[in-house]
Amino acid sequence: MDEYPIKRPLQRKPIHPGEILRGDVLPAVGLSISETARKLGVSRQQLHRVLACTHPITTEMALRIGKFAGNGPELWLRLQQNYDLWHAEKRLKSELDRIEASAGVVGL
């Protein structure tokens, strides 16, 4: 699978991975939240918080969802990371604008 770099900063708000899970994955598999939670090995409340976009996809949850959906954990972690970075960039914009890039540091 090809990877496409994301240019920073994103202009549009990224979608929360819970919204993709709720809107695309669950309808495709045709399971209830309770049944999906059971198959993932998590509580219904924990899954509901992710689906409501109030809690992030953790590495453990990404492993579970990636296995369940058949697309691996990396996709879910990238979606969460993009979502988190966008919000952090907006929240810290004025602070980040005051930080000067160091000329002596080379890309790792």
A tleap script that builds the chain and sets N, CA, C and O, in Angstrom:
source leaprc.protein.ff14SB
mol = sequence {
  NMET ASP GLU TYR PRO ILE LYS ARG PRO LEU
  GLN ARG LYS PRO ILE HIE PRO GLY GLU ILE
  LEU ARG GLY ASP VAL LEU PRO ALA VAL GLY
  LEU SER ILE SER GLU THR ALA ARG LYS LEU
  GLY VAL SER ARG GLN GLN LEU HIE ARG VAL
  LEU ALA CYS THR HIE PRO ILE THR THR GLU
  MET ALA LEU ARG ILE GLY LYS PHE ALA GLY
  ASN GLY PRO GLU LEU TRP LEU ARG LEU GLN
  GLN ASN TYR ASP LEU TRP HIE ALA GLU LYS
  ARG LEU LYS SER GLU LEU ASP ARG ILE GLU
  ALA SER ALA GLY VAL VAL GLY CLEU
}
set mol.1.N position { 0.848 -1.171 0.000 }
set mol.1.CA position { 0.000 0.000 0.000 }
set mol.1.C position { 0.893 1.234 0.000 }
set mol.1.O position { 1.847 1.309 0.775 }
set mol.2.N position { 0.592 2.201 -0.864 }
set mol.2.CA position { 1.347 3.439 -0.942 }
set mol.2.C position { 0.993 4.347 0.222 }
set mol.2.O position { -0.142 4.367 0.699 }
set mol.3.N position { 1.996 5.100 0.668 }
set mol.3.CA position { 1.774 6.090 1.715 }
set mol.3.C position { 1.901 7.466 1.078 }
set mol.3.O position { 2.763 7.693 0.229 }
set mol.4.N position { 1.049 8.364 1.491 }
set mol.4.CA position { 1.069 9.722 0.965 }
set mol.4.C position { 1.368 10.672 2.110 }
set mol.4.O position { 0.657 10.684 3.115 }
set mol.5.N position { 2.433 11.478 1.959 }
set mol.5.CA position { 2.774 12.408 3.042 }
set mol.5.C position { 1.690 13.471 3.209 }
set mol.5.O position { 1.046 13.886 2.246 }
set mol.6.N position { 1.515 13.885 4.419 }
set mol.6.CA position { 0.539 14.933 4.727 }
set mol.6.C position { 1.298 16.228 4.950 }
set mol.6.O position { 2.230 16.281 5.752 }
set mol.7.N position { 0.898 17.263 4.242 }
set mol.7.CA position { 1.548 18.556 4.385 }
set mol.7.C position { 1.031 19.233 5.639 }
set mol.7.O position { -0.172 19.247 5.899 }
set mol.8.N position { 1.937 19.787 6.403 }
set mol.8.CA position { 1.584 20.481 7.619 }
set mol.8.C position { 1.610 21.966 7.351 }
set mol.8.O position { 2.410 22.385 6.514 }
set mol.9.N position { 0.845 22.764 7.958 }
set mol.9.CA position { -0.316 22.348 8.744 }
set mol.9.C position { -1.520 22.084 7.831 }
set mol.9.O position { -1.679 22.706 6.780 }
set mol.10.N position { -2.334 21.169 8.256 }
set mol.10.CA position { -3.570 20.897 7.527 }
set mol.10.C position { -4.503 22.087 7.673 }
set mol.10.O position { -4.606 22.666 8.754 }
set mol.11.N position { -5.172 22.451 6.609 }
set mol.11.CA position { -6.096 23.576 6.668 }
set mol.11.C position { -7.468 23.158 7.183 }
set mol.11.O position { -8.166 23.943 7.824 }
set mol.12.N position { -7.842 21.928 6.900 }
set mol.12.CA position { -9.152 21.465 7.340 }
set mol.12.C position { -8.993 20.582 8.577 }
set mol.12.O position { -7.961 19.941 8.780 }
set mol.13.N position { -10.008 20.569 9.369 }
set mol.13.CA position { -10.001 19.754 10.582 }
set mol.13.C position { -10.055 18.278 10.197 }
set mol.13.O position { -10.964 17.867 9.476 }
set mol.14.N position { -9.095 17.471 10.667 }
set mol.14.CA position { -9.134 16.040 10.355 }
set mol.14.C position { -10.296 15.360 11.081 }
set mol.14.O position { -10.750 15.817 12.130 }
set mol.15.N position { -10.751 14.285 10.510 }
set mol.15.CA position { -11.845 13.527 11.098 }
set mol.15.C position { -11.304 12.656 12.235 }
set mol.15.O position { -10.214 12.095 12.132 }
set mol.16.N position { -12.063 12.552 13.299 }
set mol.16.CA position { -11.693 11.674 14.419 }
set mol.16.C position { -11.854 10.228 13.955 }
set mol.16.O position { -12.835 9.909 13.284 }
set mol.17.N position { -10.913 9.350 14.298 }
set mol.17.CA position { -11.030 7.953 13.857 }
set mol.17.C position { -12.301 7.263 14.354 }
set mol.17.O position { -12.783 6.328 13.716 }
set mol.18.N position { -12.841 7.709 15.474 }
set mol.18.CA position { -14.093 7.142 15.964 }
set mol.18.C position { -15.244 7.397 15.016 }
set mol.18.O position { -16.166 6.588 14.908 }
set mol.19.N position { -15.186 8.537 14.324 }
set mol.19.CA position { -16.235 8.855 13.355 }
set mol.19.C position { -16.169 7.915 12.153 }
set mol.19.O position { -17.203 7.521 11.614 }
set mol.20.N position { -14.979 7.563 11.740 }
set mol.20.CA position { -14.808 6.610 10.637 }
set mol.20.C position { -15.272 5.228 11.064 }
set mol.20.O position { -15.938 4.521 10.307 }
set mol.21.N position { -14.913 4.853 12.279 }
set mol.21.CA position { -15.347 3.564 12.809 }
set mol.21.C position { -16.871 3.502 12.870 }
set mol.21.O position { -17.477 2.508 12.470 }
set mol.22.N position { -17.483 4.570 13.373 }
set mol.22.CA position { -18.951 4.644 13.504 }
set mol.22.C position { -19.661 4.723 12.158 }
set mol.22.O position { -20.683 4.068 11.951 }
set mol.23.N position { -19.123 5.520 11.250 }
set mol.23.CA position { -19.810 5.776 9.996 }
set mol.23.C position { -19.530 4.793 8.875 }
set mol.23.O position { -20.357 4.616 7.980 }
set mol.24.N position { -18.361 4.148 8.916 }
set mol.24.CA position { -17.977 3.260 7.813 }
set mol.24.C position { -17.831 1.800 8.221 }
set mol.24.O position { -18.384 0.909 7.576 }
set mol.25.N position { -17.087 1.561 9.293 }
set mol.25.CA position { -16.770 0.172 9.663 }
set mol.25.C position { -17.972 -0.547 10.256 }
set mol.25.O position { -18.330 -1.632 9.797 }
set mol.26.N position { -18.597 0.038 11.264 }
set mol.26.CA position { -19.721 -0.658 11.902 }
set mol.26.C position { -20.880 -0.923 10.947 }
set mol.26.O position { -21.425 -2.027 10.964 }
set mol.27.N position { -21.282 0.037 10.117 }
set mol.27.CA position { -22.344 -0.295 9.161 }
set mol.27.C position { -21.940 -1.403 8.187 }
set mol.27.O position { -22.776 -2.212 7.784 }
set mol.28.N position { -20.665 -1.439 7.811 }
set mol.28.CA position { -20.207 -2.457 6.857 }
set mol.28.C position { -20.265 -3.861 7.448 }
set mol.28.O position { -20.560 -4.824 6.741 }
set mol.29.N position { -19.981 -3.978 8.753 }
set mol.29.CA position { -20.010 -5.310 9.378 }
set mol.29.C position { -21.389 -5.655 9.928 }
set mol.29.O position { -21.673 -6.819 10.211 }
set mol.30.N position { -22.245 -4.650 10.082 }
set mol.30.CA position { -23.618 -4.898 10.509 }
set mol.30.C position { -23.782 -5.382 11.933 }
set mol.30.O position { -24.707 -6.137 12.233 }
set mol.31.N position { -22.881 -4.951 12.824 }
set mol.31.CA position { -22.958 -5.366 14.224 }
set mol.31.C position { -23.355 -4.194 15.113 }
set mol.31.O position { -23.102 -3.034 14.786 }
set mol.32.N position { -23.974 -4.513 16.230 }
set mol.32.CA position { -24.305 -3.488 17.221 }
set mol.32.C position { -23.026 -3.060 17.944 }
set mol.32.O position { -21.982 -3.703 17.830 }
set mol.33.N position { -23.134 -1.973 18.679 }
set mol.33.CA position { -21.995 -1.511 19.475 }
set mol.33.C position { -21.637 -2.562 20.521 }
set mol.33.O position { -20.458 -2.829 20.751 }
set mol.34.N position { -22.631 -3.152 21.148 }
set mol.34.CA position { -22.368 -4.169 22.167 }
set mol.34.C position { -21.649 -5.377 21.584 }
set mol.34.O position { -20.692 -5.880 22.172 }
set mol.35.N position { -22.109 -5.837 20.433 }
set mol.35.CA position { -21.492 -6.997 19.794 }
set mol.35.C position { -20.079 -6.668 19.316 }
set mol.35.O position { -19.170 -7.488 19.445 }
set mol.36.N position { -19.900 -5.484 18.771 }
set mol.36.CA position { -18.566 -5.067 18.329 }
set mol.36.C position { -17.620 -4.967 19.512 }
set mol.36.O position { -16.475 -5.412 19.431 }
set mol.37.N position { -18.087 -4.389 20.611 }
set mol.37.CA position { -17.259 -4.286 21.819 }
set mol.37.C position { -16.846 -5.669 22.307 }
set mol.37.O position { -15.700 -5.877 22.706 }
set mol.38.N position { -17.776 -6.607 22.273 }
set mol.38.CA position { -17.466 -7.966 22.710 }
set mol.38.C position { -16.390 -8.572 21.815 }
set mol.38.O position { -15.447 -9.192 22.306 }
set mol.39.N position { -16.530 -8.396 20.514 }
set mol.39.CA position { -15.540 -8.945 19.577 }
set mol.39.C position { -14.180 -8.273 19.735 }
set mol.39.O position { -13.146 -8.913 19.545 }
set mol.40.N position { -14.176 -6.985 20.082 }
set mol.40.CA position { -12.915 -6.269 20.303 }
set mol.40.C position { -12.295 -6.576 21.662 }
set mol.40.O position { -11.108 -6.333 21.877 }
set mol.41.N position { -13.098 -7.108 22.574 }
set mol.41.CA position { -12.604 -7.383 23.923 }
set mol.41.C position { -12.511 -6.153 24.798 }
set mol.41.O position { -11.645 -6.061 25.668 }
set mol.42.N position { -13.419 -5.194 24.561 }
set mol.42.CA position { -13.463 -3.966 25.365 }
set mol.42.C position { -14.885 -3.776 25.870 }
set mol.42.O position { -15.814 -4.440 25.411 }
set mol.43.N position { -15.040 -2.867 26.813 }
set mol.43.CA position { -16.387 -2.587 27.317 }
set mol.43.C position { -17.172 -1.779 26.288 }
set mol.43.O position { -16.601 -1.082 25.450 }
set mol.44.N position { -18.470 -1.889 26.375 }
set mol.44.CA position { -19.350 -1.119 25.499 }
set mol.44.C position { -19.136 0.377 25.736 }
set mol.44.O position { -19.153 1.168 24.793 }
set mol.45.N position { -18.937 0.758 26.987 }
set mol.45.CA position { -18.717 2.160 27.319 }
set mol.45.C position { -17.421 2.681 26.691 }
set mol.45.O position { -17.377 3.798 26.175 }
set mol.46.N position { -16.375 1.863 26.740 }
set mol.46.CA position { -15.098 2.277 26.153 }
set mol.46.C position { -15.242 2.489 24.645 }
set mol.46.O position { -14.764 3.487 24.105 }
set mol.47.N position { -15.890 1.564 23.982 }
set mol.47.CA position { -16.109 1.702 22.538 }
set mol.47.C position { -17.009 2.902 22.243 }
set mol.47.O position { -16.763 3.648 21.295 }
set mol.48.N position { -18.036 3.082 23.045 }
set mol.48.CA position { -18.952 4.206 22.821 }
set mol.48.C position { -18.221 5.539 22.934 }
set mol.48.O position { -18.503 6.457 22.164 }
set mol.49.N position { -17.292 5.666 23.873 }
set mol.49.CA position { -16.524 6.913 24.016 }
set mol.49.C position { -15.692 7.194 22.771 }
set mol.49.O position { -15.571 8.347 22.356 }
set mol.50.N position { -15.120 6.158 22.173 }
set mol.50.CA position { -14.357 6.338 20.929 }
set mol.50.C position { -15.303 6.731 19.801 }
set mol.50.O position { -15.009 7.647 19.032 }
set mol.51.N position { -16.436 6.042 19.700 }
set mol.51.CA position { -17.402 6.334 18.638 }
set mol.51.C position { -17.991 7.732 18.777 }
set mol.51.O position { -18.342 8.361 17.779 }
set mol.52.N position { -18.099 8.220 20.004 }
set mol.52.CA position { -18.615 9.571 20.255 }
set mol.52.C position { -17.536 10.632 20.061 }
set mol.52.O position { -17.799 11.826 20.205 }
set mol.53.N position { -16.329 10.195 19.736 }
set mol.53.CA position { -15.193 11.087 19.478 }
set mol.53.C position { -14.776 11.883 20.704 }
set mol.53.O position { -14.230 12.980 20.582 }
set mol.54.N position { -15.033 11.331 21.891 }
set mol.54.CA position { -14.614 12.005 23.119 }
set mol.54.C position { -13.327 11.418 23.684 }
set mol.54.O position { -12.714 12.004 24.576 }
set mol.55.N position { -12.915 10.257 23.167 }
set mol.55.CA position { -11.679 9.610 23.615 }
set mol.55.C position { -10.847 9.194 22.405 }
set mol.55.O position { -11.390 8.864 21.351 }
set mol.56.N position { -9.528 9.211 22.568 }
set mol.56.CA position { -8.658 8.874 21.443 }
set mol.56.C position { -8.558 7.361 21.212 }
set mol.56.O position { -8.930 6.549 22.059 }
set mol.57.N position { -8.047 7.028 20.045 }
set mol.57.CA position { -7.685 5.651 19.734 }
set mol.57.C position { -6.308 5.427 20.349 }
set mol.57.O position { -5.331 6.039 19.917 }
set mol.58.N position { -6.223 4.570 21.337 }
set mol.58.CA position { -4.936 4.240 21.952 }
set mol.58.C position { -4.231 3.194 21.094 }
set mol.58.O position { -4.821 2.639 20.167 }
set mol.59.N position { -2.975 2.933 21.405 }
set mol.59.CA position { -2.257 1.902 20.653 }
set mol.59.C position { -2.934 0.548 20.809 }
set mol.59.O position { -3.017 -0.224 19.854 }
set mol.60.N position { -3.415 0.263 22.010 }
set mol.60.CA position { -4.095 -1.004 22.241 }
set mol.60.C position { -5.397 -1.092 21.446 }
set mol.60.O position { -5.709 -2.129 20.861 }
set mol.61.N position { -6.146 -0.002 21.433 }
set mol.61.CA position { -7.397 0.017 20.676 }
set mol.61.C position { -7.103 -0.068 19.185 }
set mol.61.O position { -7.837 -0.729 18.451 }
set mol.62.N position { -6.043 0.590 18.724 }
set mol.62.CA position { -5.667 0.518 17.310 }
set mol.62.C position { -5.337 -0.919 16.911 }
set mol.62.O position { -5.696 -1.359 15.819 }
set mol.63.N position { -4.669 -1.637 17.776 }
set mol.63.CA position { -4.377 -3.049 17.497 }
set mol.63.C position { -5.670 -3.848 17.364 }
set mol.63.O position { -5.812 -4.664 16.454 }
set mol.64.N position { -6.603 -3.611 18.268 }
set mol.64.CA position { -7.873 -4.338 18.256 }
set mol.64.C position { -8.706 -3.996 17.008 }
set mol.64.O position { -9.207 -4.885 16.321 }
set mol.65.N position { -8.841 -2.690 16.732 }
set mol.65.CA position { -9.645 -2.265 15.584 }
set mol.65.C position { -8.980 -2.683 14.276 }
set mol.65.O position { -9.658 -3.114 13.343 }
set mol.66.N position { -7.667 -2.557 14.207 }
set mol.66.CA position { -6.945 -2.958 13.009 }
set mol.66.C position { -7.117 -4.428 12.692 }
set mol.66.O position { -7.248 -4.812 11.530 }
set mol.67.N position { -7.115 -5.245 13.724 }
set mol.67.CA position { -7.349 -6.687 13.527 }
set mol.67.C position { -8.798 -6.929 13.116 }
set mol.67.O position { -9.064 -7.690 12.186 }
set mol.68.N position { -9.726 -6.286 13.805 }
set mol.68.CA position { -11.152 -6.447 13.536 }
set mol.68.C position { -11.503 -6.004 12.112 }
set mol.68.O position { -12.221 -6.707 11.399 }
set mol.69.N position { -10.997 -4.841 11.702 }
set mol.69.CA position { -11.327 -4.286 10.386 }
set mol.69.C position { -10.450 -4.872 9.277 }
set mol.69.O position { -10.768 -4.746 8.095 }
set mol.70.N position { -9.359 -5.505 9.665 }
set mol.70.CA position { -8.487 -6.115 8.674 }
set mol.70.C position { -7.561 -5.149 7.963 }
set mol.70.O position { -7.020 -5.471 6.905 }
set mol.71.N position { -7.371 -3.953 8.537 }
set mol.71.CA position { -6.512 -2.969 7.874 }
set mol.71.C position { -5.311 -2.553 8.722 }
set mol.71.O position { -4.602 -1.613 8.364 }
set mol.72.N position { -5.076 -3.234 9.829 }
set mol.72.CA position { -3.896 -2.976 10.644 }
set mol.72.C position { -4.014 -1.760 11.546 }
set mol.72.O position { -4.841 -0.880 11.306 }
set mol.73.N position { -3.190 -1.710 12.578 }
set mol.73.CA position { -3.254 -0.623 13.558 }
set mol.73.C position { -2.671 0.699 13.071 }
set mol.73.O position { -3.042 1.759 13.575 }
set mol.74.N position { -1.767 0.649 12.101 }
set mol.74.CA position { -1.093 1.875 11.673 }
set mol.74.C position { -2.062 2.915 11.133 }
set mol.74.O position { -1.919 4.105 11.417 }
set mol.75.N position { -3.029 2.484 10.369 }
set mol.75.CA position { -4.031 3.415 9.838 }
set mol.75.C position { -4.728 4.159 10.965 }
set mol.75.O position { -4.856 5.383 10.911 }
set mol.76.N position { -5.173 3.450 11.968 }
set mol.76.CA position { -5.921 4.048 13.083 }
set mol.76.C position { -5.040 4.971 13.909 }
set mol.76.O position { -5.500 6.007 14.389 }
set mol.77.N position { -3.773 4.599 14.078 }
set mol.77.CA position { -2.857 5.465 14.817 }
set mol.77.C position { -2.539 6.732 14.027 }
set mol.77.O position { -2.441 7.811 14.610 }
set mol.78.N position { -2.376 6.615 12.702 }
set mol.78.CA position { -2.134 7.814 11.886 }
set mol.78.C position { -3.328 8.751 11.908 }
set mol.78.O position { -3.166 9.968 11.997 }
set mol.79.N position { -4.527 8.189 11.828 }
set mol.79.CA position { -5.723 9.026 11.901 }
set mol.79.C position { -5.771 9.778 13.226 }
set mol.79.O position { -6.061 10.974 13.252 }
set mol.80.N position { -5.487 9.079 14.328 }
set mol.80.CA position { -5.511 9.718 15.646 }
set mol.80.C position { -4.406 10.756 15.759 }
set mol.80.O position { -4.622 11.845 16.291 }
set mol.81.N position { -3.221 10.419 15.259 }
set mol.81.CA position { -2.105 11.351 15.329 }
set mol.81.C position { -2.406 12.633 14.537 }
set mol.81.O position { -2.134 13.734 15.017 }
set mol.82.N position { -2.953 12.495 13.356 }
set mol.82.CA position { -3.310 13.679 12.556 }
set mol.82.C position { -4.352 14.527 13.269 }
set mol.82.O position { -4.266 15.755 13.271 }
set mol.83.N position { -5.329 13.877 13.870 }
set mol.83.CA position { -6.376 14.576 14.620 }
set mol.83.C position { -5.756 15.328 15.804 }
set mol.83.O position { -6.049 16.505 16.017 }
set mol.84.N position { -4.903 14.649 16.568 }
set mol.84.CA position { -4.268 15.258 17.744 }
set mol.84.C position { -3.345 16.406 17.352 }
set mol.84.O position { -3.357 17.460 17.988 }
set mol.85.N position { -2.537 16.202 16.296 }
set mol.85.CA position { -1.619 17.254 15.859 }
set mol.85.C position { -2.364 18.504 15.412 }
set mol.85.O position { -1.963 19.615 15.757 }
set mol.86.N position { -3.423 18.345 14.663 }
set mol.86.CA position { -4.186 19.495 14.186 }
set mol.86.C position { -4.706 20.320 15.359 }
set mol.86.O position { -4.586 21.545 15.377 }
set mol.87.N position { -5.287 19.625 16.336 }
set mol.87.CA position { -5.835 20.333 17.495 }
set mol.87.C position { -4.728 20.978 18.336 }
set mol.87.O position { -4.898 22.092 18.832 }
set mol.88.N position { -3.603 20.289 18.498 }
set mol.88.CA position { -2.493 20.853 19.267 }
set mol.88.C position { -1.909 22.073 18.550 }
set mol.88.O position { -1.585 23.070 19.196 }
set mol.89.N position { -1.773 22.004 17.226 }
set mol.89.CA position { -1.264 23.150 16.464 }
set mol.89.C position { -2.167 24.364 16.614 }
set mol.89.O position { -1.683 25.488 16.750 }
set mol.90.N position { -3.461 24.147 16.591 }
set mol.90.CA position { -4.400 25.265 16.759 }
set mol.90.C position { -4.309 25.837 18.178 }
set mol.90.O position { -4.304 27.053 18.370 }
set mol.91.N position { -4.237 24.942 19.163 }
set mol.91.CA position { -4.207 25.367 20.561 }
set mol.91.C position { -2.902 26.092 20.907 }
set mol.91.O position { -2.910 27.025 21.710 }
set mol.92.N position { -1.782 25.670 20.306 }
set mol.92.CA position { -0.471 26.218 20.650 }
set mol.92.C position { 0.069 27.219 19.631 }
set mol.92.O position { 1.236 27.604 19.704 }
set mol.93.N position { -0.754 27.637 18.696 }
set mol.93.CA position { -0.284 28.470 17.594 }
set mol.93.C position { 0.533 29.669 18.048 }
set mol.93.O position { 1.630 29.884 17.532 }
set mol.94.N position { 0.045 30.440 18.977 }
set mol.94.CA position { 0.775 31.648 19.386 }
set mol.94.C position { 2.109 31.289 20.033 }
set mol.94.O position { 3.095 31.998 19.832 }
set mol.95.N position { 2.161 30.214 20.798 }
set mol.95.CA position { 3.426 29.782 21.405 }
set mol.95.C position { 4.391 29.275 20.346 }
set mol.95.O position { 5.578 29.598 20.383 }
set mol.96.N position { 3.892 28.481 19.398 }
set mol.96.CA position { 4.750 27.931 18.356 }
set mol.96.C position { 5.304 29.024 17.460 }
set mol.96.O position { 6.430 28.912 16.973 }
set mol.97.N position { 4.531 30.079 17.234 }
set mol.97.CA position { 4.989 31.191 16.402 }
set mol.97.C position { 6.188 31.902 17.020 }
set mol.97.O position { 6.985 32.508 16.302 }
set mol.98.N position { 6.323 31.836 18.328 }
set mol.98.CA position { 7.441 32.500 19.015 }
set mol.98.C position { 8.710 31.647 19.037 }
set mol.98.O position { 9.773 32.154 19.393 }
set mol.99.N position { 8.630 30.393 18.675 }
set mol.99.CA position { 9.797 29.504 18.703 }
set mol.99.C position { 10.538 29.606 17.380 }
set mol.99.O position { 9.963 29.413 16.309 }
set mol.100.N position { 11.830 29.914 17.478 }
set mol.100.CA position { 12.660 30.007 16.279 }
set mol.100.C position { 13.286 28.644 16.008 }
set mol.100.O position { 13.697 27.937 16.928 }
set mol.101.N position { 13.350 28.288 14.719 }
set mol.101.CA position { 14.000 27.038 14.333 }
set mol.101.C position { 15.504 27.193 14.517 }
set mol.101.O position { 16.073 28.230 14.176 }
set mol.102.N position { 16.131 26.183 15.045 }
set mol.102.CA position { 17.572 26.178 15.249 }
set mol.102.C position { 18.269 25.839 13.940 }
set mol.102.O position { 17.919 24.859 13.283 }
set mol.103.N position { 19.246 26.640 13.563 }
set mol.103.CA position { 19.962 26.413 12.302 }
set mol.103.C position { 20.929 25.233 12.411 }
set mol.103.O position { 21.348 24.691 11.388 }
set mol.104.N position { 21.286 24.829 13.617 }
set mol.104.CA position { 22.284 23.789 13.797 }
set mol.104.C position { 21.756 22.364 13.821 }
set mol.104.O position { 22.539 21.415 13.853 }
set mol.105.N position { 20.457 22.204 13.806 }
set mol.105.CA position { 19.878 20.863 13.905 }
set mol.105.C position { 19.530 20.391 12.498 }
set mol.105.O position { 18.869 21.089 11.730 }
set mol.106.N position { 19.998 19.182 12.187 }
set mol.106.CA position { 19.736 18.591 10.872 }
set mol.106.C position { 18.671 17.529 11.050 }
set mol.106.O position { 18.589 16.905 12.108 }
set mol.107.N position { 17.851 17.314 10.026 }
set mol.107.CA position { 16.799 16.304 10.083 }
set mol.107.C position { 17.335 14.938 10.513 }
set mol.107.O position { 18.404 14.509 10.078 }
set mol.108.N position { 16.590 14.281 11.356 }
set mol.108.CA position { 17.000 12.978 11.859 }
set mol.108.C position { 16.612 11.968 10.832 }
set mol.108.O position { 16.850 10.775 11.019 }
savepdb mol mol.pdb
quit
